Amino acid sequence: MAKKYAEIGLPERRVLNVLIDEKELSMKDLAKSTGIENYEIKIVIGWLVRKKMG
């Protein structure tokens, strides 16, 4: 798993990068744009809120 994230980036970083460009996306479009699974989106949003990045 660590090698995967080293290659493609952490899910929260990928979401932030997409949101920087798009500003606003639905959860469905966010999953498509980042390649993150639907179940991971809620986890990522939780981490971003916890880190005060979202």
Secondary structure, DSSP 8 states (H G I E B T S, - for coil): -HHHHHHH--HHHHHHHHHHHHS---HHHHHHHHT--HHHHHHHHHHHHHTT--
